[in-house]
């Protein structure tokens, strides 16, 4: 995120912040109707919504340096400890990527501002997903090795099969 992106986010902040609770409600309504995700959120929806709203709001506060990176990584670590599969993080980002173009177009009068904001937000969601997903790096291979009963050396060798060394 560069200074232009930060400026764009600050410019559209006033339009977006009031819409975040509605986006979060729609996201959790979607999760609650899915048989795979509903059990993960059962009995915790209101707390999870508060956390989601706080996270989304934080994306518009500026400061995308080391503290921001650390916060996203901590979010990933919480997801790993809670055994939330990374596909659900991807689904959350996908939901936001799909919902925001219409939200921005409907609520930002200047179409150039809306377009700039969408590009910046897409890059920001990509960055967040990358940072959060990195928390899963060790757990995915550890789980694979444990489930299949293979050694780390064999897993490393399998990952190179077909590659020119």
N, C-alpha and C positions, 0 to 999 in steps of 0.2 A: 504494500500500500504506500503510495507516494503522497506528497503534499496536495496534489490535485485531487486525488481520491478522497483524502481527508476533508478537503474543502467542499467537495460535492456532497459527502455524507452529512456534513454540518449544515449545508444549505437545505437539504431535504428532510432533515431531522424533525422539524416541526410538523411536517406532513405525515411522517411515518409513525412517530411515537404513539399518537392516539389510535392508530390502526393495529398496533401490535397485539393487544388483548384479543381482538377479533380473529386475527390470524392464528393465534395460539389456540383459541377455542375451536376453530375449524380443524386445526391439526389434531387436537386430542379427540375430537368427535370422530375423525377418520380412524385414529388408533383404536378407539373403543369399539368400533364396529368390525375390526379385523380379528379373526380368531387367533392369529399368532401374536398380535401385540396386546390385545385386551388383557390377558393374564398378567402381563408385565406392568401394567399401569393400574390394575384394579385396587381400589382403596387408597390410591395415592394421587389421583388425578389433580386435585386442587393444589397440592404441594408441587407437583411436577409442572403445572401451569405457571405457578409463581416463579419457579426456577427458569422456565423457558422464556417468560416475559422479561425477567431480569437479564438473561443472556442476550436476547434480541436487543433490548434497550442499550446494553453495554456496547453493542457494535456501533452505535452512533455517538459515543462519547469521545471519540478521538483517541490518539495514543495507541499506535499499532506496533510498538516496539517490543522489547523483551518482556515487559509485564503482560502485554496482550498475549504473546506467544505462550507464556507460562500458564495463563488462565485457560487457554484452549487446551493445552496439554493436560492440565488438571481435570478438565471436563472429561477428556478421554480416559484418564485414569479412574475416575469415578464410574464411568460406563463399563470399563473392564472389570472393576471390582464387583459391580452389580450384575456382571455376566450378561450385559446387553450386547447382542451381536452387532458387529459393525454395519451390517446391512440396515439396521434400524437407524443408525446415525445417517447413513446415506439416504434413507427414505425421508428423514426429516429435512435434510438439505434439498432433496428433490422436491418435496412439498413446497418449500419456500421459493425455490427457483421457479416453480410452476405458478404459484399464487401471486408473486410480487409484480410481474409485468402488468397485469390487469389493475392491481391496487395502485401502482405508481401512475399508470395512464389515467385512471379515474380521479386521482387526487392531486396531481401536479399539473397545473394549467399549462406551463411552458413545456412543450413536447421535447425540446432539446434537453431541458433539465431532467425530464423523466427518463429519456434515453441514456443520458450520462449516468444518472443514478442507477439505472438497471445494470449497466456494464460494471460499475464499481461494486454494486452489491453482489453480482455474480462472482466477481473475482474475490470478494471478501468471503463469501460462502465457500468457495473452492479452497481458500487458505484455511478457513476454520476446519473444514472437513479433513484436509491434509494433516493439520496439526493434531486433531482429535484421533484420526485413524492411526497415526504413528504410535499411539499408546497400545495398540493391539499387536504390534510387530512381534514381540516375543511370545505372546499368549497364543497366537494362531499356530506357530510352528510347534510350540510345546504341546498344545492340544492334539495336533496331528500326530506327533511322535508318540504321545501317550496312548492315543486311540489305536494306532496301528502297531505299536510296539517296535518302532524302529529307532535306531540310534541317531544322534545329531550328525555323525559323519555320513551315514547313509542318506539322510535327508539332504545334506549339502551336496552329495554326489548326484542325487536324483534331480536336484534343481539345475544341474549343469548338463544333464543328458540332452543331446541334440545341439548344444552350443559348441562353437569352435573355440577351443582353448589355446 
